Every structure is written in structure tokens, then in C-alpha cells.
Amino acid sequence: MAGVVPSRLHHDDDDEVLVAFRAYLRREVGGDAVRLLDRRLDGVSLRQLAGDQGVGVNAWAVRRLVRRVREAAMEFARQQHDDEFVRAMERLLSPARRVEEWSG
């Protein structure tokens, strides 16, 4: 399906982009950012990420980390000239989606 961030469970050409982004994210932001991305791709809400089964940081730090992941994703996508990846990451980490998850 076009415009969808690939699941870590699928093995197709899009996985190469995700693997490259995860490596970039680990270099630029760190392991917590990669764990956050993986958990989001698995469908875990931001509220859950700040809980006991999260990425090991409090709610404020999760919000800050989401912003850093988003910024890294946008930079990576620009470097790759991949507008589709930009749109997919926007949907995954959009401010509207974050507000809904934190307020629900």
C-alpha cells in the first residue's frame, strides 16, 4: 500500500528504507529513539510508551523524543529525496495524533 510506513514484519523494498532510517536514527538521536519508533510501528500509543512497558523515559521525555524522531525523519527523508517517507512519518508522528493519544 503506497504511503504507509512499512511494518517491521514485512519484507519488501520499503524495508530497506526503514532499515536505513533506523540506522540513521540510532546515529543521530540514539537507541531510545529507535525503540520509540519500533514501538510506534507496532501500534503502541504515546501514553503507553511513557508507562511501564514503554521506552524507559517519562511522559515529558517521550514528547521530546517524539519531536527529535520526527525532526530526524524529516531530515533523513529530505536527504533521500523521498516525499512518500516524509508523508508517512508525518502521519505516524503528527501533532494531531499525539494530542488525541495524550488526551484520550
matplotlib code that plots the C-alpha trace (Angstrom):
import matplotlib.pyplot as plt

x = [0.0, 1.5, 2.4, 2.4, 5.4, 6.4, 5.8, 8.9, 7.2, 7.0, 9.9, 9.8, 11.7, 10.3, 12.1, 15.4, 14.3, 13.2, 16.4, 18.5, 16.3, 16.7, 20.5, 20.4, 18.1, 20.4, 23.4, 21.7, 19.4, 20.2, 18.8, 15.8, 14.6, 14.9, 12.9, 10.3, 10.0, 9.7, 7.0, 5.0, 5.3, 3.9, 0.9, 1.8, 0.3, 2.4, 0.7, 1.8, 5.3, 5.6, 4.3, 5.8, 6.1, 7.5, 10.9, 12.2, 11.5, 8.8, 5.9, 7.8, 10.8, 8.6, 7.2, 10.6, 11.9, 8.9, 9.9, 13.5, 12.5, 10.2, 12.9, 15.4, 12.8, 12.2, 15.9, 16.5, 13.7, 15.0, 18.4, 16.9, 14.5, 11.7, 8.5, 6.4, 8.5, 8.1, 4.3, 4.3, 6.4, 4.2, 1.2, 3.0, 4.2, 1.7, 0.9, -2.9, -2.3, -0.2, -2.8, -5.5, -3.4, -2.4, -5.9, -7.8]
y = [0.0, 3.3, 5.9, 3.5, 3.1, -0.5, -2.9, -4.5, -7.8, -7.3, -8.0, -5.9, -3.0, -0.5, -2.4, -1.2, 2.4, 1.6, -0.2, 2.7, 5.2, 3.1, 3.2, 6.9, 7.5, 5.5, 7.5, 10.9, 10.5, 7.3, 3.9, 5.3, 6.9, 3.7, 1.9, 4.6, 4.3, 0.5, 0.6, 3.2, 1.0, -1.8, 0.4, 1.3, 4.6, 7.5, 7.2, 3.5, 4.5, 6.6, 3.7, 0.6, -1.1, 2.0, 3.1, 3.8, 7.5, 9.7, 11.4, 14.7, 12.8, 10.8, 14.0, 15.4, 12.2, 12.1, 15.6, 14.5, 11.4, 13.5, 16.0, 13.2, 11.5, 14.7, 15.3, 11.7, 11.8, 15.1, 13.6, 10.6, 12.8, 10.5, 12.6, 9.4, 8.7, 12.3, 11.9, 8.5, 9.8, 12.9, 10.6, 8.4, 11.3, 14.1, 16.6, 16.0, 12.3, 13.0, 15.2, 12.6, 9.9, 12.0, 13.4, 10.1]
z = [0.0, -1.1, 1.6, 4.5, 6.8, 6.4, 9.2, 10.7, 10.0, 6.2, 3.9, 0.7, -0.9, 1.6, 4.4, 3.1, 3.7, 7.2, 8.0, 6.7, 8.7, 11.9, 11.4, 10.8, 13.8, 16.1, 15.0, 15.2, 18.2, 19.9, 20.9, 22.8, 19.6, 17.7, 20.4, 20.3, 16.5, 16.7, 19.4, 17.4, 14.3, 16.4, 17.2, 20.8, 21.9, 23.2, 26.6, 26.7, 25.7, 28.9, 31.0, 32.4, 29.0, 27.3, 26.3, 29.8, 30.0, 31.5, 29.6, 29.1, 27.7, 25.4, 23.9, 23.5, 21.9, 19.5, 18.4, 17.8, 15.9, 13.7, 13.0, 12.2, 9.9, 8.0, 7.6, 6.5, 4.0, 2.6, 2.2, 0.4, -1.7, -0.5, -0.3, 0.4, 3.5, 4.7, 4.4, 6.2, 9.1, 9.3, 9.8, 12.3, 14.4, 13.6, 16.4, 16.0, 16.6, 19.6, 21.2, 20.7, 22.3, 25.3, 25.9, 25.4]

ax = plt.figure().add_subplot(projection="3d")
ax.plot(x, y, z, "-o")
ax.set_aspect("equal")
plt.show()
